[in-house]
């Protein structure tokens, strides 16, 4: 079941590979800068960064075949 989920995420990454590195970097930098500035830090950018990293790593490790 989880292998199928990883292959599905790999298929998503296969078609949208050019978006996820930018999403990861920008959301990670935004979350770190909001923590450093002592603003009202939100958990949303951290969650976006973690999901985008999950998609990147699942896409790299999956054996997606058409």
C-alpha positions as CSV (number, residue, x, y, z in Angstrom):
1,X,0.0,0.0,0.0
2,X,2.7,2.5,0.9
3,X,4.8,1.5,-2.2
4,X,1.8,2.5,-4.3
5,X,1.6,5.8,-2.5
6,X,5.3,6.4,-3.1
7,X,4.8,5.6,-6.8
8,X,1.9,8.0,-7.0
9,X,3.9,10.8,-5.4
10,X,6.8,9.9,-7.7
11,X,4.4,10.4,-10.7
12,X,3.4,13.8,-9.3
13,X,7.1,14.7,-9.0
14,X,7.8,13.4,-12.5
15,X,5.4,15.9,-14.1
16,X,6.1,18.8,-11.7
17,X,9.8,18.4,-10.9
18,X,10.7,22.0,-11.7
19,X,8.3,23.5,-9.1
20,X,9.3,21.6,-5.9
21,X,12.8,22.8,-5.3
22,X,11.7,26.5,-5.5
23,X,8.7,25.8,-3.2
24,X,11.0,24.0,-0.7
25,X,13.7,26.7,-0.7
26,X,11.4,29.7,-0.5
27,X,9.2,28.3,2.2
28,X,12.2,27.2,4.3
29,X,13.8,30.6,4.0
30,X,10.6,32.4,4.8
31,X,10.0,30.2,7.9
32,X,13.6,30.7,9.2
33,X,13.5,34.5,8.6
34,X,10.2,34.8,10.4
35,X,11.6,33.0,13.4
36,X,14.8,35.1,13.4
37,X,12.8,38.4,13.2
38,X,10.7,37.4,16.3
39,X,7.5,37.9,14.4
40,X,4.4,35.8,14.9
41,X,6.0,32.6,13.5
42,X,3.5,30.4,11.7
43,X,3.8,26.6,11.2
44,X,2.4,26.8,7.7
45,X,5.7,27.5,5.9
46,X,7.4,24.7,7.8
47,X,4.7,22.3,6.8
48,X,4.9,23.4,3.1
49,X,8.7,22.9,3.2
50,X,8.3,19.4,4.7
51,X,5.7,18.3,2.2
52,X,7.8,19.6,-0.7
53,X,10.8,17.8,0.7
54,X,8.7,14.6,1.0
55,X,7.6,15.0,-2.7
56,X,11.2,15.6,-3.8
57,X,12.6,12.6,-2.0
58,X,9.7,10.3,-3.0
59,X,10.2,11.3,-6.6
60,X,13.9,10.6,-6.5
61,X,13.6,7.2,-4.8
62,X,10.4,5.9,-6.5
63,X,10.6,3.6,-9.5
64,X,8.0,5.3,-11.6
65,X,7.4,3.7,-15.0
66,X,4.9,4.6,-17.6
